[in-house]
Amino acid sequence: MYGFNRWTTTPLLLALAAGCGSSGPAGTSTQTGAETRVESSAQHPSVVRSPVDSAPLETAPQLPLPSDPLLPVNDAMTAPLTVVPDSPPPEDTAATAEAQRAAAVFKKLLAAAENGSPEDWTAAESELHTLGAAIVPALIPHLESAEPMAREMAVMFLAQLGPQAAPARPVLTRIIDDPSPFVRVNAAALLTTLEDPSQDAVRTLVELANHPETSLRITALTALGNVPAQANQCLPVLQASLSDSDAQVRATAATSLGRLGPAAATSASKVKTLLSDADPAVKDAALFAIRQLDPETGNSPSATITTSAQQDAAPMVTVP
């Protein structure tokens, strides 16, 4: 879950692992009153006449008109027609109400952030989480707000929804070049959870994986593990991050390489160097990655995580 520590002015972005008629060849028929006249094909030398053409014509019987006393007339037949306009489709009143509620709660959240009220922030954040995907239509307009904080908060909460935030995709694509790195990283990370993420989103994440802010690096590196189809763009920065000074960054880089699977198999040897890392979480992440990148080695009986009392119960990873 992403969070926001307003009180240190640093957003904490925690990693996440759609009438016709026809005329016959013999001539054209026209009707005047009760008599029918046929323009014979004799007038058209190119048409071959049949014996039927020379037969005497019979006058067609006249059909009774509505005013004929043989045909009863009632009020319904003479009354003017009433045109009923098409009714608009019924609204989903429940969804509309939830969207309105989400918009109001988000307004409270922004006010709490601006006024420095942790209690109001916590209450608004909890209510937004309760609303779930209902917040999507309410937050999309804020993605392009003139206020940086509104953009950062909106995209942060949408990023927590993953694929449920797909309706925001067109706007997310536009804001991956936002001036705020927090907007860019969350927008690009969210796009990688949707089908066929763009190369621009991956490019943005690769750039932000080298950002001075640790939380940004972690979010970017985590999202890069979502795009095995574009592994070639991701491998250099993920491999370089294995030696980051921050242990959580190293663990995240190893985990994302493992999630890329066979597409990152060439990274196995670099990941193995973390098996001797001083941080137990880094060791665990390295073993996870090795099991994905080099199953024969990672799943061998001797590839285990053990606990040593001599090392303050820190997990030790041994791989041949």
C-alpha positions as a Python dict, from the first residue, in 0.01 Angstrom:
ca = {
    (1, 'M'): (0, 0, 0),
    (2, 'Y'): (116, 344, -74),
    (3, 'G'): (96, 598, 201),
    (4, 'F'): (168, 962, 247),
    (5, 'N'): (369, 1105, 527),
    (6, 'R'): (251, 1463, 503),
    (7, 'W'): (435, 1554, 815),
    (8, 'T'): (778, 1490, 664),
    (9, 'T'): (661, 1615, 320),
    (10, 'T'): (769, 1283, 166),
    (11, 'P'): (513, 1049, 0),
    (12, 'L'): (597, 695, 102),
    (13, 'L'): (545, 477, -201),
    (14, 'L'): (573, 121, -79),
    (15, 'A'): (672, -142, -334),
    (16, 'L'): (404, -374, -487),
    (17, 'A'): (537, -684, -568),
    (18, 'A'): (-1285, -104, -2356),
    (19, 'G'): (-4159, 248, -5149),
    (20, 'C'): (-3928, 26, -5340),
    (21, 'G'): (-4058, -96, -5674),
    (22, 'S'): (-3935, -279, -5980),
    (23, 'S'): (-4028, -279, -6344),
    (24, 'G'): (-4028, -612, -6522),
    (25, 'P'): (-3862, -658, -6855),
    (26, 'A'): (-4198, -652, -7039),
    (27, 'G'): (-4280, -292, -6961),
    (28, 'T'): (-4368, -36, -6697),
    (29, 'S'): (-4700, -34, -6512),
    (30, 'T'): (-4865, 290, -6403),
    (31, 'Q'): (-5199, 333, -6226),
    (32, 'T'): (-5439, 627, -6264),
    (33, 'G'): (-5757, 608, -6056),
    (34, 'A'): (-5916, 266, -6102),
    (35, 'E'): (-5761, 197, -6444),
    (36, 'T'): (-5432, 30, -6502),
    (37, 'R'): (-5234, 106, -6819),
    (38, 'V'): (-4935, -99, -6926),
    (39, 'E'): (-4676, 42, -7156),
    (40, 'S'): (-4615, -264, -7368),
    (41, 'S'): (-4277, -381, -7463),
    (42, 'A'): (-4389, -315, -7829),
    (43, 'Q'): (-4266, 31, -7762),
    (44, 'H'): (-3928, -124, -7691),
    (45, 'P'): (-3813, -323, -7998),
    (46, 'S'): (-3525, -470, -7806),
    (47, 'V'): (-3766, -657, -7576),
    (48, 'V'): (-3905, -992, -7693),
    (49, 'R'): (-4282, -1009, -7637),
    (50, 'S'): (-4455, -1313, -7498),
    (51, 'P'): (-4817, -1423, -7576),
    (52, 'V'): (-4916, -1287, -7238),
    (53, 'D'): (-4824, -936, -7354),
    (54, 'S'): (-5102, -937, -7618),
    (55, 'A'): (-5375, -1068, -7385),
    (56, 'P'): (-5652, -816, -7295),
    (57, 'L'): (-5598, -647, -6963),
    (58, 'E'): (-5849, -675, -6686),
    (59, 'T'): (-5921, -375, -6470),
    (60, 'A'): (-5798, -433, -6119),
    (61, 'P'): (-6069, -409, -5854),
    (62, 'Q'): (-6062, -88, -5653),
    (63, 'L'): (-5984, -135, -5288),
    (64, 'P'): (-6210, 37, -5039),
    (65, 'L'): (-6071, 360, -4898),
    (66, 'P'): (-6101, 448, -4530),
    (67, 'S'): (-6402, 672, -4612),
    (68, 'D'): (-6590, 383, -4784),
    (69, 'P'): (-6898, 286, -4578),
    (70, 'L'): (-6792, -79, -4617),
    (71, 'L'): (-6492, -7, -4396),
    (72, 'P'): (-6579, 105, -4046),
    (73, 'V'): (-6392, 409, -3916),
    (74, 'N'): (-6327, 461, -3548),
    (75, 'D'): (-6168, 738, -3345),
    (76, 'A'): (-5840, 550, -3314),
    (77, 'M'): (-5796, 554, -3694),
    (78, 'T'): (-5845, 928, -3726),
    (79, 'A'): (-5667, 1042, -3408),
    (80, 'P'): (-5323, 1204, -3457),
    (81, 'L'): (-5022, 993, -3370),
    (82, 'T'): (-4838, 1072, -3048),
    (83, 'V'): (-4461, 1053, -3073),
    (84, 'V'): (-4299, 927, -2753),
    (85, 'P'): (-3939, 1045, -2716),
    (86, 'D'): (-3669, 791, -2639),
    (87, 'S'): (-3602, 762, -2268),
    (88, 'P'): (-3243, 809, -2152),
    (89, 'P'): (-3080, 497, -2006),
    (90, 'P'): (-3138, 462, -1632),
    (91, 'E'): (-2857, 593, -1418),
    (92, 'D'): (-2673, 377, -1172),
    (93, 'T'): (-2773, 584, -874),
    (94, 'A'): (-2563, 379, -633),
    (95, 'A'): (-2245, 428, -841),
    (96, 'T'): (-2320, 800, -880),
    (97, 'A'): (-2366, 837, -507),
    (98, 'E'): (-2038, 658, -436),
    (99, 'A'): (-1852, 875, -688),
    (100, 'Q'): (-1992, 1189, -526),
    (101, 'R'): (-1894, 1059, -185),
    (102, 'A'): (-1542, 980, -309),
    (103, 'A'): (-1506, 1333, -448),
    (104, 'A'): (-1609, 1481, -112),
    (105, 'V'): (-1374, 1255, 83),
    (106, 'F'): (-1082, 1334, -146),
    (107, 'K'): (-1148, 1704, -86),
    (108, 'K'): (-1124, 1637, 288),
    (109, 'L'): (-798, 1449, 233),
    (110, 'L'): (-642, 1743, 52),
    (111, 'A'): (-759, 1981, 322),
    (112, 'A'): (-607, 1758, 591),
    (113, 'A'): (-275, 1748, 406),
    (114, 'E'): (-270, 2124, 360),
    (115, 'N'): (-377, 2200, 717),
    (116, 'G'): (-149, 1947, 884),
    (117, 'S'): (-423, 1739, 1047),
    (118, 'P'): (-310, 1376, 1084),
    (119, 'E'): (-641, 1264, 1237),
    (120, 'D'): (-845, 1403, 948),
    (121, 'W'): (-596, 1258, 700),
    (122, 'T'): (-620, 910, 850),
    (123, 'A'): (-1000, 919, 852),
    (124, 'A'): (-1022, 1035, 490),
    (125, 'E'): (-761, 784, 374),
    (126, 'S'): (-947, 498, 541),
    (127, 'E'): (-1276, 603, 380),
    (128, 'L'): (-1118, 620, 34),
    (129, 'H'): (-983, 268, 79),
    (130, 'T'): (-1330, 151, 178),
    (131, 'L'): (-1480, 295, -142),
    (132, 'G'): (-1237, 97, -358),
    (133, 'A'): (-1282, 131, -735),
    (134, 'A'): (-1565, 381, -683),
    (135, 'I'): (-1299, 649, -636),
    (136, 'V'): (-1171, 616, -995),
    (137, 'P'): (-1416, 852, -1171),
    (138, 'A'): (-1384, 1101, -885),
    (139, 'L'): (-1003, 1111, -896),
    (140, 'I'): (-941, 1113, -1272),
    (141, 'P'): (-1011, 1490, -1307),
    (142, 'H'): (-751, 1561, -1036),
    (143, 'L'): (-475, 1389, -1235),
    (144, 'E'): (-440, 1705, -1443),
    (145, 'S'): (-512, 1954, -1166),
    (146, 'A'): (-316, 2276, -1151),
    (147, 'E'): (-226, 2184, -792),
    (148, 'P'): (71, 1945, -764),
    (149, 'M'): (-52, 1796, -437),
    (150, 'A'): (-390, 1709, -589),
    (151, 'R'): (-218, 1532, -880),
    (152, 'E'): (21, 1345, -650),
    (153, 'M'): (-255, 1230, -413),
    (154, 'A'): (-493, 1129, -692),
    (155, 'V'): (-242, 915, -880),
    (156, 'M'): (-111, 764, -557),
    (157, 'F'): (-454, 635, -455),
    (158, 'L'): (-531, 515, -808),
    (159, 'A'): (-201, 326, -818),
    (160, 'Q'): (-316, 121, -520),
    (161, 'L'): (-609, -9, -727),
    (162, 'G'): (-393, -154, -1005),
    (163, 'P'): (-602, -284, -1300),
    (164, 'Q'): (-922, -150, -1141),
    (165, 'A'): (-799, 197, -1234),
    (166, 'A'): (-789, 111, -1607),
    (167, 'P'): (-1046, 384, -1698),
    (168, 'A'): (-777, 637, -1608),
    (169, 'R'): (-534, 503, -1868),
    (170, 'P'): (-570, 785, -2128),
    (171, 'V'): (-489, 1048, -1866),
    (172, 'L'): (-213, 841, -1707),
    (173, 'T'): (-44, 820, -2047),
    (174, 'R'): (-42, 1199, -2068),
    (175, 'I'): (98, 1262, -1721),
    (176, 'I'): (404, 1036, -1725),
    (177, 'D'): (592, 1355, -1818),
    (178, 'D'): (444, 1551, -1526),
    (179, 'P'): (685, 1793, -1356),
    (180, 'S'): (639, 1605, -1028),
    (181, 'P'): (848, 1286, -1006),
    (182, 'F'): (592, 1143, -763),
    (183, 'V'): (319, 1179, -1028),
    (184, 'R'): (543, 1030, -1296),
    (185, 'V'): (652, 726, -1098),
    (186, 'N'): (300, 635, -981),
    (187, 'A'): (145, 695, -1323),
    (188, 'A'): (409, 483, -1498),
    (189, 'A'): (394, 213, -1230),
    (190, 'L'): (16, 193, -1261),
    (191, 'L'): (41, 163, -1639),
    (192, 'T'): (263, -146, -1600),
    (193, 'T'): (-24, -323, -1421),
    (194, 'L'): (-249, -275, -1726),
    (195, 'E'): (-241, -472, -2049),
    (196, 'D'): (37, -384, -2296),
    (197, 'P'): (215, -109, -2101),
    (198, 'S'): (379, 148, -2324),
    (199, 'Q'): (752, 181, -2379),
    (200, 'D'): (723, 540, -2258),
    (201, 'A'): (601, 416, -1920),
    (202, 'V'): (895, 177, -1893),
    (203, 'R'): (1136, 450, -2001),
    (204, 'T'): (1002, 676, -1726),
    (205, 'L'): (1052, 403, -1465),
    (206, 'V'): (1407, 334, -1581),
    (207, 'E'): (1491, 702, -1540),
    (208, 'L'): (1332, 725, -1194),
    (209, 'A'): (1508, 409, -1075),
    (210, 'N'): (1813, 633, -1039),
    (211, 'H'): (1631, 911, -852),
    (212, 'P'): (1791, 1037, -530),
    (213, 'E'): (1468, 973, -336),
    (214, 'T'): (1476, 616, -207),
    (215, 'S'): (1100, 565, -214),
    (216, 'L'): (1094, 664, -580),
    (217, 'R'): (1369, 418, -666),
    (218, 'I'): (1187, 139, -486),
    (219, 'T'): (855, 210, -660),
    (220, 'A'): (1021, 230, -1002),
    (221, 'L'): (1223, -89, -953),
    (222, 'T'): (917, -278, -826),
    (223, 'A'): (713, -178, -1132),
    (224, 'L'): (990, -284, -1371),
    (225, 'G'): (932, -640, -1255),
    (226, 'N'): (586, -625, -1421),
    (227, 'V'): (715, -605, -1779),
    (228, 'P'): (903, -921, -1884),
    (229, 'A'): (818, -841, -2247),
    (230, 'Q'): (1038, -533, -2218),
    (231, 'A'): (1309, -688, -2003),
    (232, 'N'): (1588, -562, -2228),
    (233, 'Q'): (1511, -206, -2120),
    (234, 'C'): (1492, -302, -1754),
    (235, 'L'): (1793, -529, -1699),
    (236, 'P'): (2071, -266, -1690),
    (237, 'V'): (1915, -53, -1417),
    (238, 'L'): (1792, -354, -1217),
    (239, 'Q'): (2137, -512, -1221),
    (240, 'A'): (2301, -184, -1125),
    (241, 'S'): (2061, -146, -832),
    (242, 'L'): (2180, -475, -684),
    (243, 'S'): (2470, -276, -541),
    (244, 'D'): (2263, 21, -418),
    (245, 'S'): (2361, 159, -79),
    (246, 'D'): (2005, 104, 51),
    (247, 'A'): (1925, -254, 151),
    (248, 'Q'): (1557, -226, 55),
    (249, 'V'): (1655, -106, -291),
    (250, 'R'): (1890, -403, -332),
    (251, 'A'): (1620, -646, -220),
    (252, 'T'): (1364, -485, -453),
    (253, 'A'): (1600, -506, -751),
    (254, 'A'): (1666, -876, -686),
    (255, 'T'): (1297, -951, -642),
    (256, 'S'): (1204, -773, -967),
    (257, 'L'): (1472, -963, -1158),
    (258, 'G'): (1322, -1284, -1025),
    (259, 'R'): (973, -1176, -1131),
    (260, 'L'): (1098, -1114, -1485),
    (261, 'G'): (1179, -1486, -1496),
    (262, 'P'): (1365, -1639, -1791),
    (263, 'A'): (1387, -1299, -1960),
    (264, 'A'): (1637, -1202, -1687),
    (265, 'A'): (1825, -1533, -1668),
    (266, 'T'): (2153, -1362, -1756),
    (267, 'S'): (2134, -1177, -1424),
    (268, 'A'): (2160, -1491, -1210),
    (269, 'S'): (2533, -1460, -1148),
    (270, 'K'): (2497, -1099, -1032),
    (271, 'V'): (2209, -1187, -803),
    (272, 'K'): (2416, -1462, -639),
    (273, 'T'): (2653, -1198, -505),
    (274, 'L'): (2376, -1089, -269),
    (275, 'L'): (2370, -1424, -94),
    (276, 'S'): (2645, -1291, 131),
    (277, 'D'): (2470, -956, 190),
    (278, 'A'): (2464, -837, 549),
    (279, 'D'): (2088, -775, 535),
    (280, 'P'): (1872, -1088, 580),
    (281, 'A'): (1590, -946, 364),
    (282, 'V'): (1835, -901, 79),
    (283, 'K'): (1947, -1261, 112),
    (284, 'D'): (1589, -1384, 101),
    (285, 'A'): (1519, -1174, -209),
    (286, 'A'): (1834, -1307, -375),
    (287, 'L'): (1736, -1669, -315),
    (288, 'F'): (1385, -1603, -446),
    (289, 'A'): (1533, -1454, -763),
    (290, 'I'): (1780, -1738, -813),
    (291, 'R'): (1499, -1991, -789),
    (292, 'Q'): (1326, -1811, -1078),
    (293, 'L'): (1635, -1742, -1287),
    (294, 'D'): (1828, -2064, -1224),
    (295, 'P'): (1579, -2326, -1096),
    (296, 'E'): (1834, -2608, -1104),
    (297, 'T'): (2057, -2427, -858),
    (298, 'G'): (1794, -2245, -657),
    (299, 'N'): (1582, -2555, -593),
    (300, 'S'): (1869, -2788, -504),
    (301, 'P'): (1853, -2949, -156),
    (302, 'S'): (2151, -2745, -41),
    (303, 'A'): (1992, -2412, -136),
    (304, 'T'): (1832, -2326, 193),
    (305, 'I'): (1770, -2040, 430),
    (306, 'T'): (1886, -2126, 780),
    (307, 'T'): (1898, -1941, 1110),
    (308, 'S'): (2215, -1907, 1312),
    (309, 'A'): (2209, -1806, 1676),
    (310, 'Q'): (2567, -1693, 1638),
    (311, 'Q'): (2449, -1426, 1394),
    (312, 'D'): (2163, -1286, 1600),
    (313, 'A'): (1910, -1517, 1436),
    (314, 'A'): (1982, -1359, 1095),
    (315, 'P'): (1882, -1591, 808),
    (316, 'M'): (2178, -1734, 624),
    (317, 'V'): (2147, -1841, 264),
    (318, 'T'): (2371, -2108, 117),
    (319, 'V'): (2373, -2192, -248),
    (320, 'P'): (2640, -2416, -406),
}
